[in-house]
Amino acid sequence: MIYESLPRCYPEAVTRTAAAQATIQDVAALAGVSRAAVSKVIRDAYGVSPAMRERVNAAIEQLGYRPRVGARALRGATHTIGFELPALTNPFFAKILTGATEVVEDTAYQLIVAPTPPGKSERRPIDALLDRQVDGLVAISPEVEQEWLERLAPATPIVMIGRHDDSPLYDTVTGDDEGGAELLLRHLIDLGHRRIGHITIATARPGDTSPHGRRLGVYERIAAELGTTPLVARSGQGADDAYDAARRLLAADQPPTAIFAGNDTLALEAQRALADAGARDVSVAGYDDVDIAGHPGIDLTTIDQDGVGMGRTAVRLLLERIAGRDQPVHAVSPAALRVRGSTRAPAV
């Protein structure tokens, strides 16, 4: 498993000095606000007025206050772990949660799951979890700024799943998104495909820190190597959005002979769109290897990145952080190609 291969290069115990320094209560008193208000300003939480932000930031600067993990010891452990995920409908997230739950079953900890409502900022469920004083936080590739996460991490241990951040302040667990995308595209090329379309999410940018951005970057690089024009359709989160994205690819002047979808949810809707259009000779490949991908009626070629193992690793790393480890770990889950009946040689 990916976790067992991680180097244990951090000390067995971390000794923290109790040097005299300002506390959050000192900041609250100087600013004339509550401790909860100070916490919200530090986290850049939703609903903080500009006037309150100015007063609290001035007090922080005057006192030289720095949030620190040791403050958790003062309030006492809650034995809860916050778990933010972008949506409840993606079956790959269920695999991650399965692995996370397996780890906490043998501990005193309990998961508190907070999905992000459609169209809402992922800061809001993260803020809500932190307001419940969880002992640590796991989030699945939230679209929030790294700088914001790094403001939170000194006070609350954090593990990000799916984000390719190189942060010294929190841990990450990612799939090998670039290696997996290349495996899948080389498979299609070996079958004889040259006109390969790609469906990705609306916010992905080539090479960004998200899984979809990394996969999109590889797709564009390989298209350039082949001397072909990238054919990219962007999709929202809904099933109908992915369906429409696939139909747009089919409507191109030179429609693709194969479609590489950025995840299995997008791929399943692409298969539905192709069936409705009578384009059954177009190959479709996805990413994540959700359970239904192997069903004989679906038979989807995809990339397995061991979602259950990623969930296990994320929670194990978080428990280490809670116990005192302060050296970052950036774990990568290997990608494995699962070839099934949805990909074949082009008809023409």
C-alpha positions in Angstrom: 0.0 0.0 0.0 1.2 3.6 -0.6 1.2 4.4 3.1 3.5 1.6 4.2 6.2 2.8 1.8 6.4 6.3 3.3 9.7 7.1 5.0 9.5 7.7 8.7 11.9 10.6 8.8 10.2 12.6 11.6 11.0 12.3 15.3 8.9 10.0 17.5 7.8 12.9 19.6 7.8 16.6 19.1 8.6 18.8 22.0 7.0 22.2 21.9 8.3 24.9 24.1 5.9 27.0 26.1 7.5 30.3 25.3 5.6 33.3 26.5 3.7 34.6 23.5 0.3 36.1 22.8 -2.8 34.0 22.9 -6.0 34.1 20.9 -7.6 35.5 24.1 -5.1 38.4 24.2 -5.9 39.2 20.6 -9.7 39.1 21.3 -9.3 41.4 24.3 -7.2 43.9 22.5 -9.6 44.0 19.4 -12.7 44.0 21.6 -14.2 40.9 20.0 -14.8 37.3 20.9 -12.3 34.5 20.4 -14.6 33.0 17.8 -14.4 36.2 15.8 -10.6 36.2 15.9 -10.7 32.6 14.7 -12.9 33.5 11.8 -10.7 36.4 10.8 -7.6 34.2 10.9 -9.3 31.6 8.7 -10.7 34.3 6.4 -14.1 32.8 7.0 -17.4 33.8 5.4 -19.4 36.7 6.9 -16.6 38.7 8.6 -17.1 42.5 8.3 -14.3 44.6 7.0 -14.3 46.6 10.2 -13.9 43.5 12.4 -11.2 42.2 10.1 -9.2 45.4 10.4 -9.4 45.5 14.2 -8.4 41.9 14.6 -5.5 42.1 12.1 -4.2 45.2 13.8 -4.3 43.4 17.2 -2.5 40.4 15.7 0.2 42.6 14.3 0.6 44.6 17.5 0.9 41.4 19.7 2.9 39.3 17.2 0.3 36.5 17.6 0.8 33.3 15.6 -1.7 30.5 15.7 -0.2 27.2 16.7 -1.2 23.6 16.9 -0.4 23.6 20.6 -3.5 25.6 21.3 -5.6 22.5 20.7 -4.2 21.1 24.0 -5.7 24.0 25.8 -9.3 23.4 24.6 -9.1 19.6 24.8 -9.4 16.9 22.1 -12.8 16.5 20.5 -11.9 13.1 18.9 -13.5 14.2 15.7 -12.1 14.5 12.2 -13.7 16.8 9.7 -14.0 15.4 6.2 -15.0 17.8 3.4 -15.9 16.4 0.0 -17.0 18.3 -3.2 -20.2 16.3 -3.8 -22.1 13.3 -2.6 -22.9 12.0 -6.2 -19.3 11.0 -7.2 -18.9 7.3 -6.4 -15.1 7.7 -6.2 -15.5 9.8 -3.1 -17.4 6.9 -1.5 -14.3 4.7 -2.1 -12.2 7.3 -0.3 -14.6 7.5 2.6 -14.6 3.7 2.9 -10.9 3.7 3.4 -11.1 6.6 5.9 -13.8 4.9 7.9 -11.7 1.7 8.1 -8.9 3.5 9.8 -11.0 5.4 12.4 -13.0 2.2 13.3 -10.1 1.1 15.6 -9.6 4.5 17.2 -11.5 6.9 19.5 -12.1 9.2 16.5 -15.3 9.8 14.5 -15.6 11.3 11.1 -17.9 14.3 10.5 -18.6 14.5 6.8 -19.5 17.9 5.2 -20.4 17.9 1.5 -20.3 21.1 -0.4 -23.7 22.1 -1.8 -23.8 22.5 -5.6 -22.6 25.9 -6.7 -21.3 27.0 -3.2 -17.8 27.8 -2.1 -15.9 24.9 -0.5 -14.7 27.3 2.2 -18.1 27.2 3.8 -18.1 23.5 4.9 -14.5 23.7 5.9 -15.3 26.7 8.1 -18.2 24.9 9.5 -16.0 21.9 10.4 -13.4 24.1 12.0 -16.1 25.9 14.0 -17.0 22.5 15.5 -13.3 22.3 16.7 -12.5 19.1 14.9 -9.0 17.8 15.8 -8.0 17.6 12.2 -9.3 18.1 8.7 -9.3 16.0 5.5 -10.6 17.6 2.3 -10.9 16.2 -1.3 -9.3 18.6 -3.8 -11.2 21.7 -2.6 -11.0 24.7 -5.0 -9.5 27.1 -2.4 -6.3 29.0 -2.3 -3.2 27.3 -0.9 -2.4 30.4 1.1 -5.7 30.1 2.9 -5.0 26.5 3.8 -1.6 27.4 5.1 -3.2 30.0 7.4 -5.4 27.2 8.8 -2.8 24.5 9.1 -0.7 25.8 12.1 -3.8 25.6 14.3 -5.6 22.5 12.8 -3.7 19.6 11.2 -4.7 19.2 7.5 -4.4 16.6 4.8 -5.5 17.3 1.3 -6.5 14.5 -1.1 -6.0 15.1 -4.8 -4.2 18.5 -4.6 -0.7 18.5 -5.9 0.4 21.2 -3.4 4.0 21.3 -2.2 3.3 22.8 1.1 5.5 22.5 4.2 2.5 23.0 6.5 0.1 20.3 5.5 0.2 16.8 4.0 -1.2 15.7 0.6 -2.3 12.3 -0.8 -2.6 12.3 -4.6 -2.9 9.9 -7.4 -0.3 9.8 -10.1 -2.5 11.9 -12.4 0.1 12.6 -15.0 1.3 9.0 -15.2 -2.2 7.7 -15.3 -3.4 10.1 -18.0 -0.3 9.1 -20.1 -1.0 5.4 -19.6 -4.6 5.9 -20.8 -3.7 8.0 -23.8 -0.9 5.7 -24.9 -3.4 2.8 -24.8 -5.7 4.7 -27.1 -2.9 5.6 -29.4 -1.7 2.0 -29.5 -5.2 1.0 -30.6 -4.8 3.4 -33.6 -6.7 6.5 -32.4 -5.4 9.9 -33.4 -8.6 12.1 -33.0 -9.0 11.8 -29.3 -11.4 14.2 -27.5 -11.2 15.1 -23.8 -14.0 15.9 -21.3 -12.9 17.8 -18.2 -14.5 20.0 -15.5 -15.1 23.6 -16.2 -12.4 25.0 -13.7 -9.5 22.8 -14.9 -6.4 24.5 -16.3 -3.5 22.6 -17.8 -1.0 21.6 -15.2 -2.7 23.3 -12.2 -2.6 21.6 -8.8 -6.0 19.7 -9.3 -6.3 16.1 -10.7 -8.2 17.3 -13.7 -5.7 20.1 -14.4 -2.8 17.6 -14.4 -4.7 15.2 -16.7 -5.7 18.0 -19.1 -2.0 19.1 -19.2 -0.9 15.6 -20.3 -3.7 15.4 -22.9 -2.6 18.7 -24.5 1.0 17.7 -24.4 0.3 14.4 -26.2 -2.0 16.1 -28.7 0.9 18.4 -29.6 3.2 15.4 -30.0 0.7 13.8 -32.4 0.4 17.1 -34.3 -3.3 17.2 -33.7 -5.5 20.0 -32.4 -6.8 19.4 -28.8 -10.5 18.8 -28.8 -11.7 19.7 -25.2 -15.2 19.9 -23.9 -15.8 21.4 -20.5 -18.5 20.1 -18.1 -20.2 21.3 -15.0 -20.9 18.9 -12.1 -24.3 17.7 -13.2 -24.9 14.6 -15.3 -26.7 16.6 -18.0 -23.6 18.8 -18.3 -21.3 15.8 -19.0 -23.9 14.4 -21.5 -23.9 17.8 -23.3 -20.1 17.9 -23.4 -20.0 14.6 -25.1 -22.6 15.7 -27.7 -20.5 18.8 -28.4 -17.5 16.6 -29.2 -19.6 14.5 -31.6 -20.7 17.7 -33.3 -17.2 18.8 -34.1 -16.2 19.1 -37.8 -13.9 16.1 -37.3 -15.5 14.2 -34.4 -13.2 12.1 -32.2 -12.8 8.3 -32.6 -12.1 8.1 -28.9 -13.0 10.1 -25.8 -10.8 10.4 -22.7 -13.1 11.6 -19.8 -11.4 13.2 -16.8 -13.3 10.8 -14.4 -15.6 7.9 -14.6 -18.7 10.0 -13.9 -18.0 12.0 -17.0 -17.2 8.8 -18.9 -20.5 7.2 -18.0 -22.5 10.2 -19.3 -20.3 10.2 -22.4 -21.3 6.6 -23.0 -25.0 7.5 -22.6 -24.6 10.4 -25.1 -22.9 8.1 -27.6 -25.6 5.5 -27.3 -28.3 8.0 -27.8 -26.5 9.4 -30.9 -26.0 5.9 -32.3 -22.2 6.4 -32.2 -21.4 3.1 -30.6 -18.1 2.8 -32.5 -16.5 5.7 -30.5 -14.2 4.4 -27.7 -14.6 5.9 -24.2 -12.2 5.8 -21.3 -12.5 7.2 -17.8 -10.5 7.7 -14.7 -11.0 6.4 -11.1 -12.3 2.8 -11.6 -15.5 3.2 -9.6 -17.3 0.0 -8.8 -19.8 0.2 -11.6 -17.0 0.6 -14.2 -16.4 -3.2 -14.1 -20.1 -4.1 -14.6 -20.6 -6.1 -17.8 -23.1 -3.6 -19.1 -20.6 -0.8 -18.6 -17.3 -2.4 -19.2 -15.4 0.9 -19.0 -11.6 1.2 -19.6 -10.3 3.4 -16.8 -7.4 4.1 -14.4 -7.5 2.6 -11.0 -5.8 4.9 -8.4 -6.9 2.9 -5.3 -9.4 5.3 -3.8 -9.8 3.1 -0.7 -6.1 3.2 -0.1 -6.0 7.0 -0.5 -8.7 7.4 2.1 -6.7 5.1 4.5 -3.5 7.0 3.9 -5.1 10.4 4.4 -6.5 9.5 7.8 -3.4 7.8 9.0 -1.3 10.8 8.1 -3.8 13.1 9.9 -3.6 11.0 13.0 0.2 11.3 13.0 -0.2 15.1 12.6 -2.6 15.2 15.5 -0.1 13.2 17.6 2.7 15.8 16.9 4.5 15.1 13.6 5.3 18.4 12.0 7.3 17.3 8.9 5.2 17.3 5.7 4.5 14.1 3.8 3.3 14.1 0.2 2.1 10.6 -0.7 1.4 9.4 -4.2 -0.9 6.5 -5.1 0.2 4.6 -8.3 -2.0 4.4 -11.3 -3.0 1.1 -13.0 -4.7 0.8 -16.4 -7.8 -1.4 -16.4 -8.5 -2.2 -20.1 -12.1 -3.3 -20.8 -14.5 -3.4 -23.7 -15.3 0.3 -24.0 -12.0 0.9 -25.9 -11.2 -0.7 -29.3 -9.5 0.1 -32.6 -11.2 2.9 -34.6 -13.7 1.9 -37.1 -12.2 4.0 -39.8 
